[in-house]
Amino acid sequence: MFFSRKGDKRVQTAAQTLADYYSLSVEETSKWCDIDGNSIAITLPFCALTQHGALRDVLTAALDKAGHVNTAIAINQKIVGAKTAQPPVTNIRNVVAVASGKGGVGKSTTSLNLAFALMQEGAKVGILDADIYGPSVPIMLGNPLAHPSTDDNKHMKPLEAWGMVANSIGYLVPQEDAAVWRGPMASRALKQLLDETLWPVLDYLIVDMPPGTGDIQLTMAQQVPLSAAVVVTTPQDLAVADAQKGISMFEKVNVPVVGLIENMSYYQCSACGHTDYLFAQDGGKALAERYNLPLLAALPLDVSIREQADIGKPLVVDKPDSPLAAIYRDAARALSMQMGLTLPARENESYIRGETIGINIV
Ligand SMILES: Nc1ncnc2c1ncn2[C@@H]1O[C@H](COP(=O)(O)OP(=O)(O)OP(=O)(O)O)[C@@H](O)[C@H]1O
């Protein structure tokens, strides 16, 4: 049992240390701290599992310095669902759209690596591929011939790959069929995939949206209880202009854009180390500054990102210790933090039904 003791000197030291660590106010971080006997209990409102060790060291040093030696520290994280205009989807705390104005900027690759990075940071994550024009998630997950199974002919069990649950239009219909769907059919398909899949309890369901900012994308964004959106762009003027349209589209339907990701930002020659800016420089960064949005990541054009997608095992899964995977995890933590700190939370969790409706992933 925890006793709230905000006046406790150990809590004050912990809150101040967290505030310094994350560049936040003490008012914010003291909400995360509690005390139980001789133990400080910290509950982060975002996922940052890979930082818990470093955070514990910093807290221990600060508490020791303040004379509170041997204070035990428990670090937990609790992701809440953000309020949405539409009712939530059963078992899903946050549906997050990953969108791009322009096609081919690496939206699907980024969606998947970001989803796995969130998972590595301790969140429960699923992926929904809503890209009717080119559903690439099945190939990138290495199970292009799979189909979701059903026990009652009404609900689908999501596929599982590398510990992630997924569903995709690509698992259900041949690509040539879906590609000619008009707006109402496409958005109905997305709604069905969302509502008729037996999702386990998820902190985040990442939705890989179709590229573009037309009626189809607008209707999709309107019909789904999106907590937030992330926009992917390359630095190129053309892509940035389309990304800007994407931001405006989400603004129109009151979905908060919580960050931009600049993909293919630069290319570093593996032989000589020289850096080239094939798609111009800093276009995404400038757009983020213009809209006062966090730039969650600037990812290089790198052959291993493409190769890993092609062999069906995303880079973050296959090479978790690589510097590139670390960039995706930085983006995942920044996204989760931005959502946890800036979006108003839903009042209750009655939509979380747990294992009664399907499988539970750890
Ligand atoms: N950072 C990167 N470095 C190297 N290759 C990349 C990178 N990001 C994506 N790619 C490659 O670029 C191609 C397009 O990527 P992807 O399919 O993710 O783009 P998309 O924006 O989702 O496309 P679409 O508009 O067709 O949905 C793929 O071959 C992918 O492997």
The ligand as an SDF file (V2000), in Angstrom:
LIG
                    3D

 31 33  0  0  0  0  0  0  0  0999 V2000
   15.4030    4.9460  -43.8830 N   0  0  0  0  0  0  0  0  0  0  0  0
   15.3990    4.1270  -44.9220 C   0  0  0  0  0  0  0  0  0  0  0  0
   16.5570    3.6960  -45.4890 N   0  0  0  0  0  0  0  0  0  0  0  0
   16.5430    2.8660  -46.5760 C   0  0  0  0  0  0  0  0  0  0  0  0
   15.4340    2.4190  -47.1430 N   0  0  0  0  0  0  0  0  0  0  0  0
   14.2560    2.8070  -46.6250 C   0  0  0  0  0  0  0  0  0  0  0  0
   14.1630    3.6610  -45.4940 C   0  0  0  0  0  0  0  0  0  0  0  0
   12.8550    3.8560  -45.1960 N   0  0  0  0  0  0  0  0  0  0  0  0
   12.1580    3.1490  -46.1140 C   0  0  0  0  0  0  0  0  0  0  0  0
   12.9960    2.5340  -46.9700 N   0  0  0  0  0  0  0  0  0  0  0  0
   12.6410    1.7240  -48.1450 C   0  0  0  0  0  0  0  0  0  0  0  0
   11.9150    2.5890  -49.0130 O   0  0  0  0  0  0  0  0  0  0  0  0
   10.8730    1.8910  -49.6770 C   0  0  0  0  0  0  0  0  0  0  0  0
    9.5240    2.5510  -49.3700 C   0  0  0  0  0  0  0  0  0  0  0  0
    9.2750    2.4070  -47.9910 O   0  0  0  0  0  0  0  0  0  0  0  0
    7.8060    2.1710  -47.4120 P   0  0  0  0  0  0  0  0  0  0  0  0
    7.1000    1.1070  -48.1450 O   0  0  0  0  0  0  0  0  0  0  0  0
    7.9270    2.0680  -45.9440 O   0  0  0  0  0  0  0  0  0  0  0  0
    7.1890    3.5810  -47.7940 O   0  0  0  0  0  0  0  0  0  0  0  0
    5.6810    4.0880  -47.6910 P   0  0  0  0  0  0  0  0  0  0  0  0
    5.7720    5.5550  -47.4780 O   0  0  0  0  0  0  0  0  0  0  0  0
    4.9350    3.3110  -46.6750 O   0  0  0  0  0  0  0  0  0  0  0  0
    5.1530    3.7270  -49.1200 O   0  0  0  0  0  0  0  0  0  0  0  0
    3.6560    3.8020  -49.6860 P   0  0  0  0  0  0  0  0  0  0  0  0
    3.4260    5.2260  -49.9670 O   0  0  0  0  0  0  0  0  0  0  0  0
    3.7260    2.9580  -50.9230 O   0  0  0  0  0  0  0  0  0  0  0  0
    2.7430    3.2460  -48.6310 O   0  0  0  0  0  0  0  0  0  0  0  0
   10.9550    0.4510  -49.1690 C   0  0  0  0  0  0  0  0  0  0  0  0
   11.7120   -0.2800  -50.0970 O   0  0  0  0  0  0  0  0  0  0  0  0
   11.7070    0.5690  -47.8510 C   0  0  0  0  0  0  0  0  0  0  0  0
   12.4240   -0.6090  -47.5230 O   0  0  0  0  0  0  0  0  0  0  0  0
  1  2  1  0
  2  3  1  0
  2  7  2  0
  3  4  2  0
  4  5  1  0
  5  6  2  0
  6  7  1  0
  6 10  1  0
  7  8  1  0
  8  9  2  0
  9 10  1  0
 10 11  1  0
 11 12  1  0
 11 30  1  0
 12 13  1  0
 13 14  1  0
 13 28  1  0
 14 15  1  0
 15 16  1  0
 16 17  2  0
 16 18  1  0
 16 19  1  0
 19 20  1  0
 20 21  2  0
 20 22  1  0
 20 23  1  0
 23 24  1  0
 24 25  2  0
 24 26  1  0
 24 27  1  0
 28 29  1  0
 28 30  1  0
 30 31  1  0
M  END
$$$$
